[in-house]
Amino acid sequence: QTQVVTHDTTPFFSDDSEAEGSEEPGAGPSQRREEEPASGVSSLRAVFTVIVLCFINLLNYMDRFTVAGVLPDIEQYFGINDGKSGLLQTVFICSYMFLAPVFGYLGDRYNRKMIMSVGIGFWSIVTLASSYTPKEYFWLLLLTRGLVGVGEASYSTIAPTIIADLYIKERRTQMLSVFYFAIPVGSGLGYIVGSKVDDLAGDWHWALRVTPALGLVAVVLLLFVVKEPKRGAIEARPEHTLQRTSWLGDMKALCRNPSFVLSTFGFTAVAFVTGSLALWAPAFLFRAAVFTEGRPPCVKGPCDTSDSLYFGIITVVSGILGVASGAEVSRRLRLRTPRADPLVCALGLLLSAPFLYLAIVFAQASPIATYVFIFLGETFLSMNWAIVADILLYVVVPTRRSTAEAFQIVLSHLLGDAGSPYLIGVVSDSLKQTDSYLWQFRSLQLSLLTCSFVAVGGGAFFLATALFIEKDRQRATNYAPSDDEPIVVPKSGRSTRVPVSSVLI
């Protein structure tokens, strides 16, 4: 007997409310659009949708790393040590991480565009509020940075699934590559804009007031440009209809998917390394310059932010090259082996490890060599972004993708960049024998060496993913719901089309 699960929804939040539209009774084929795309979104509208999502993703990462671009000023303003500085990133990631499953669940069941619009609006307001934190209330800055994670969780879990519902195969990979260009570019712009606004205004608070205004523009674009596509329709097979299962059923299926689990652990290593470098690299370069070049230390703001500017430029350029080269190498290698994607991810991490190690070691000897090695290390590290997202989308069925995105976000951040900035700061404080400029630099240098070894471990997880990728991809492609899976039938709102044969068992 098939179990029928009732699910309360409203027309406003119906997940396919825009895409399906309303059909007049008796409307003939001549009255409908000819050759309407399966997604329900025209090709031109789909392109504009991806552009808007890329813009928002760029703002997402730009805001995330603006704080890192002015970190010396924040440390001086609040009088905090490395451990407390690391908390700025950790509280944000923890909030983002724990709320991701909530938005993943909602994203698989309700209107994704409305969820993102509300989340980004909230994120813009809270980010603006954080820029008015008084000097005596560092805890308030931590609180507001934590609340920023609410808005970003609403977006990051859902946006890739919309792209997945608009495109398939190589076209999807190309669009995801464009989408994930925003990660390194947005991160780099965060450092650049944060440092330059700090210099021009003479106050780091103004650096946090740039992205909120752009965030409100993003909400308007979401509401009037983006159209909700039909979920999974572009991949629908005529011999079966995809049905939603319970959240517990989704989680069980994901945990039994080796490619998804192993690639998530590999991506966790990427998150650990990028989270550590994102917060600490500019501060580390600044301390290296104070120790080796005799640059004046930051005693009174505004501090010298030239290292944040240079690091931001390197991040933008290396990110573009890394994402583009990763996608292209993967595309060419797919002609020879179906295991190309995890192999390219493994190669990127294993090559980044020695260059990051050399960058950290050479900081005291040659600033130019340090920047060169950082550029190479970040380029190889960036090869993973679009490919990991594509792996998730083709080894997981459409009705579980937002949940899978959320699960990957939780695990990768829980074991990755949620704790790595704070961990690096705490280890740095514990290694510091005196409060001299020598030990401020040396302790952070030794602490950052951890990143190279974590990168090697991540490469090993991707190599293991290559052993299962073919089988799991075929299983997702040929997926058909079993007889004992529950059928979700809303009580109200738009009705779900369920085959009669599947109910009358």
Solvent accessible surface area in square Angstrom, and as a share of the most:
residue,aa,sasa,rsa
1,Q,188,0.84
2,T,9,0.05
3,Q,114,0.51
4,V,74,0.43
5,V,55,0.31
6,T,81,0.47
7,H,38,0.17
8,D,95,0.49
9,T,15,0.08
10,T,69,0.40
11,P,92,0.58
12,F,121,0.50
13,F,87,0.36
14,S,10,0.07
15,D,14,0.07
16,D,22,0.12
17,S,29,0.19
18,E,56,0.25
19,A,5,0.04
20,E,54,0.24
21,G,32,0.31
22,S,101,0.65
23,E,111,0.50
24,E,127,0.57
25,P,128,0.81
26,G,83,0.80
27,A,22,0.17
28,G,22,0.21
29,P,114,0.72
30,S,110,0.71
31,Q,137,0.61
32,R,111,0.41
33,R,186,0.68
34,E,156,0.70
35,E,171,0.77
36,E,86,0.39
37,P,57,0.36
38,A,57,0.44
39,S,3,0.02
40,G,6,0.05
41,V,3,0.02
42,S,46,0.30
43,S,89,0.57
44,L,118,0.59
45,R,85,0.31
46,A,5,0.04
47,V,52,0.30
48,F,93,0.39
49,T,0,0.00
50,V,4,0.02
51,I,96,0.49
52,V,8,0.05
53,L,0,0.00
54,C,18,0.11
55,F,59,0.25
56,I,3,0.02
57,N,5,0.03
58,L,41,0.20
59,L,1,0.00
60,N,5,0.03
61,Y,25,0.09
62,M,9,0.04
63,D,1,0.01
64,R,9,0.03
65,F,17,0.07
66,T,3,0.02
67,V,6,0.04
68,A,2,0.02
69,G,0,0.00
70,V,0,0.00
71,L,0,0.00
72,P,13,0.08
73,D,3,0.02
74,I,0,0.00
75,E,29,0.13
76,Q,65,0.29
77,Y,53,0.20
78,F,25,0.10
79,G,66,0.63
80,I,24,0.12
81,N,82,0.42
82,D,4,0.02
83,G,7,0.07
84,K,100,0.42
85,S,0,0.00
86,G,0,0.00
87,L,49,0.25
88,L,4,0.02
89,Q,10,0.05
90,T,16,0.09
91,V,40,0.23
92,F,1,0.00
93,I,0,0.00
94,C,38,0.23
95,S,24,0.15
96,Y,6,0.02
97,M,1,0.01
98,F,131,0.55
99,L,52,0.26
100,A,0,0.00
101,P,42,0.26
102,V,75,0.43
103,F,28,0.12
104,G,0,0.00
105,Y,75,0.29
106,L,56,0.28
107,G,0,0.00
108,D,2,0.01
109,R,21,0.08
110,Y,38,0.15
111,N,5,0.02
112,R,1,0.00
113,K,16,0.07
114,M,41,0.18
115,I,17,0.09
116,M,0,0.00
117,S,7,0.05
118,V,107,0.62
119,G,5,0.05
120,I,4,0.02
121,G,16,0.15
122,F,78,0.33
123,W,7,0.02
124,S,3,0.02
125,I,117,0.59
126,V,12,0.07
127,T,0,0.00
128,L,77,0.38
129,A,54,0.42
130,S,0,0.00
131,S,0,0.00
132,Y,139,0.53
133,T,4,0.02
134,P,56,0.35
135,K,111,0.47
136,E,133,0.60
137,Y,97,0.37
138,F,28,0.12
139,W,145,0.51
140,L,55,0.28
141,L,2,0.01
142,L,30,0.15
143,L,90,0.45
144,T,13,0.08
145,R,4,0.01
146,G,11,0.11
147,L,68,0.34
148,V,0,0.00
149,G,0,0.00
150,V,35,0.20
151,G,1,0.01
152,E,4,0.02
153,A,0,0.00
154,S,0,0.00
155,Y,2,0.01
156,S,19,0.12
157,T,0,0.00
158,I,0,0.00
159,A,0,0.00
160,P,3,0.02
161,T,5,0.03
162,I,0,0.00
163,I,0,0.00
164,A,0,0.00
165,D,3,0.02
166,L,10,0.05
167,Y,23,0.09
168,I,63,0.32
169,K,157,0.67
170,E,89,0.40
171,R,117,0.43
172,R,10,0.04
173,T,15,0.09
174,Q,87,0.39
175,M,19,0.08
176,L,0,0.00
177,S,9,0.06
178,V,70,0.40
179,F,4,0.02
180,Y,24,0.09
181,F,50,0.21
182,A,5,0.04
183,I,9,0.04
184,P,7,0.05
185,V,26,0.15
186,G,0,0.00
187,S,9,0.06
188,G,0,0.00
189,L,55,0.27
190,G,0,0.00
191,Y,3,0.01
192,I,35,0.18
193,V,33,0.19
194,G,0,0.00
195,S,1,0.00
196,K,84,0.36
197,V,32,0.19
198,D,0,0.00
199,D,71,0.37
200,L,151,0.75
201,A,50,0.39
202,G,40,0.39
203,D,52,0.27
204,W,11,0.04
205,H,19,0.09
206,W,132,0.46
207,A,2,0.01
208,L,2,0.01
209,R,42,0.15
210,V,45,0.26
211,T,3,0.02
212,P,6,0.03
213,A,62,0.48
214,L,63,0.31
215,G,0,0.00
216,L,98,0.49
217,V,74,0.43
218,A,0,0.00
219,V,24,0.14
220,V,81,0.47
221,L,59,0.29
222,L,0,0.00
223,L,68,0.34
224,F,155,0.65
225,V,38,0.22
226,V,0,0.00
227,K,44,0.19
228,E,0,0.00
229,P,0,0.00
230,K,55,0.23
231,R,32,0.12
232,G,2,0.02
233,A,27,0.21
234,I,45,0.23
235,E,56,0.25
236,A,65,0.51
237,R,88,0.32
238,P,139,0.88
239,E,110,0.50
240,H,35,0.16
241,T,67,0.39
242,L,40,0.20
243,Q,19,0.08
244,R,49,0.18
245,T,10,0.06
246,S,58,0.37
247,W,100,0.35
248,L,105,0.52
249,G,25,0.24
250,D,2,0.01
251,M,27,0.12
252,K,106,0.45
253,A,23,0.18
254,L,3,0.01
255,C,78,0.46
256,R,164,0.60
257,N,16,0.08
258,P,42,0.26
259,S,0,0.00
260,F,0,0.00
261,V,36,0.21
262,L,35,0.17
263,S,1,0.01
264,T,0,0.00
265,F,62,0.26
266,G,0,0.00
267,F,27,0.11
268,T,11,0.06
269,A,8,0.06
270,V,0,0.00
271,A,4,0.03
272,F,21,0.09
273,V,0,0.00
274,T,30,0.18
275,G,2,0.02
276,S,0,0.00
277,L,16,0.08
278,A,9,0.07
279,L,2,0.01
280,W,0,0.00
281,A,5,0.04
282,P,2,0.01
283,A,3,0.03
284,F,7,0.03
285,L,11,0.05
286,F,18,0.07
287,R,29,0.11
288,A,6,0.05
289,A,5,0.04
290,V,18,0.10
291,F,73,0.30
292,T,54,0.32
293,E,100,0.45
294,G,61,0.59
295,R,46,0.17
296,P,102,0.64
297,P,47,0.30
298,C,34,0.20
299,V,112,0.65
300,K,167,0.71
301,G,32,0.31
302,P,72,0.45
303,C,8,0.05
304,D,63,0.33
305,T,4,0.03
306,S,31,0.20
307,D,8,0.04
308,S,4,0.03
309,L,39,0.20
310,Y,109,0.41
311,F,3,0.01
312,G,0,0.00
313,I,83,0.42
314,I,25,0.13
315,T,12,0.07
316,V,25,0.14
317,V,68,0.39
318,S,1,0.01
319,G,0,0.00
320,I,75,0.38
321,L,89,0.44
322,G,0,0.00
323,V,1,0.01
324,A,43,0.34
325,S,43,0.27
326,G,0,0.00
327,A,17,0.13
328,E,64,0.29
329,V,60,0.35
330,S,1,0.01
331,R,89,0.32
332,R,150,0.55
333,L,54,0.27
334,R,57,0.21
335,L,148,0.74
336,R,214,0.78
337,T,31,0.18
338,P,78,0.49
339,R,90,0.33
340,A,0,0.00
341,D,2,0.01
342,P,0,0.00
343,L,63,0.31
344,V,1,0.01
345,C,0,0.00
346,A,1,0.00
347,L,86,0.43
348,G,0,0.00
349,L,0,0.00
350,L,69,0.34
351,L,63,0.31
352,S,0,0.00
353,A,5,0.04
354,P,66,0.41
355,F,51,0.21
356,L,3,0.01
357,Y,88,0.33
358,L,61,0.30
359,A,2,0.02
360,I,8,0.04
361,V,58,0.34
362,F,74,0.31
363,A,4,0.03
364,Q,74,0.33
365,A,78,0.60
366,S,35,0.23
367,P,56,0.35
368,I,135,0.69
369,A,24,0.19
370,T,2,0.01
371,Y,45,0.17
372,V,75,0.43
373,F,38,0.16
374,I,15,0.07
375,F,56,0.23
376,L,55,0.27
377,G,0,0.00
378,E,19,0.09
379,T,19,0.11
380,F,47,0.20
381,L,6,0.03
382,S,9,0.06
383,M,12,0.05
384,N,0,0.00
385,W,28,0.10
386,A,3,0.02
387,I,2,0.01
388,V,3,0.02
389,A,7,0.05
390,D,5,0.03
391,I,0,0.00
392,L,0,0.00
393,L,0,0.00
394,Y,22,0.08
395,V,3,0.02
396,V,5,0.03
397,V,8,0.05
398,P,16,0.10
399,T,16,0.09
400,R,26,0.10
401,R,7,0.03
402,S,0,0.00
403,T,4,0.02
404,A,0,0.00
405,E,11,0.05
406,A,1,0.01
407,F,42,0.17
408,Q,12,0.05
409,I,16,0.08
410,V,30,0.17
411,L,32,0.16
412,S,0,0.00
413,H,13,0.06
414,L,86,0.43
415,L,96,0.48
416,G,1,0.01
417,D,9,0.05
418,A,5,0.04
419,G,31,0.30
420,S,1,0.00
421,P,0,0.00
422,Y,88,0.33
423,L,81,0.40
424,I,2,0.01
425,G,0,0.00
426,V,60,0.34
427,V,51,0.29
428,S,0,0.00
429,D,46,0.24
430,S,87,0.56
431,L,67,0.33
432,K,47,0.20
433,Q,138,0.61
434,T,77,0.45
435,D,112,0.58
436,S,48,0.31
437,Y,109,0.41
438,L,69,0.34
439,W,54,0.19
440,Q,44,0.20
441,F,0,0.00
442,R,63,0.23
443,S,0,0.00
444,L,0,0.00
445,Q,10,0.04
446,L,80,0.40
447,S,2,0.01
448,L,2,0.01
449,L,32,0.16
450,T,56,0.32
451,C,0,0.00
452,S,7,0.04
453,F,139,0.58
454,V,39,0.23
455,A,0,0.00
456,V,75,0.43
457,G,32,0.31
458,G,1,0.01
459,G,0,0.00
460,A,57,0.44
461,F,80,0.33
462,F,0,0.00
463,L,81,0.41
464,A,30,0.23
465,T,0,0.00
466,A,5,0.04
467,L,119,0.59
468,F,80,0.33
469,I,2,0.01
470,E,65,0.29
471,K,133,0.56
472,D,3,0.02
473,R,87,0.32
474,Q,112,0.50
475,R,118,0.43
476,A,19,0.15
477,T,79,0.46
478,N,94,0.48
479,Y,36,0.14
480,A,59,0.46
481,P,35,0.22
482,S,62,0.40
483,D,115,0.60
484,D,118,0.61
485,E,33,0.15
486,P,25,0.16
487,I,7,0.03
488,V,24,0.14
489,V,50,0.29
490,P,25,0.16
491,K,141,0.60
492,S,53,0.34
493,G,34,0.33
494,R,88,0.32
495,S,90,0.58
496,T,48,0.28
497,R,180,0.66
498,V,32,0.18
499,P,58,0.36
500,V,105,0.60
501,S,87,0.56
502,S,32,0.21
503,V,58,0.34
504,L,136,0.68
505,I,105,0.54
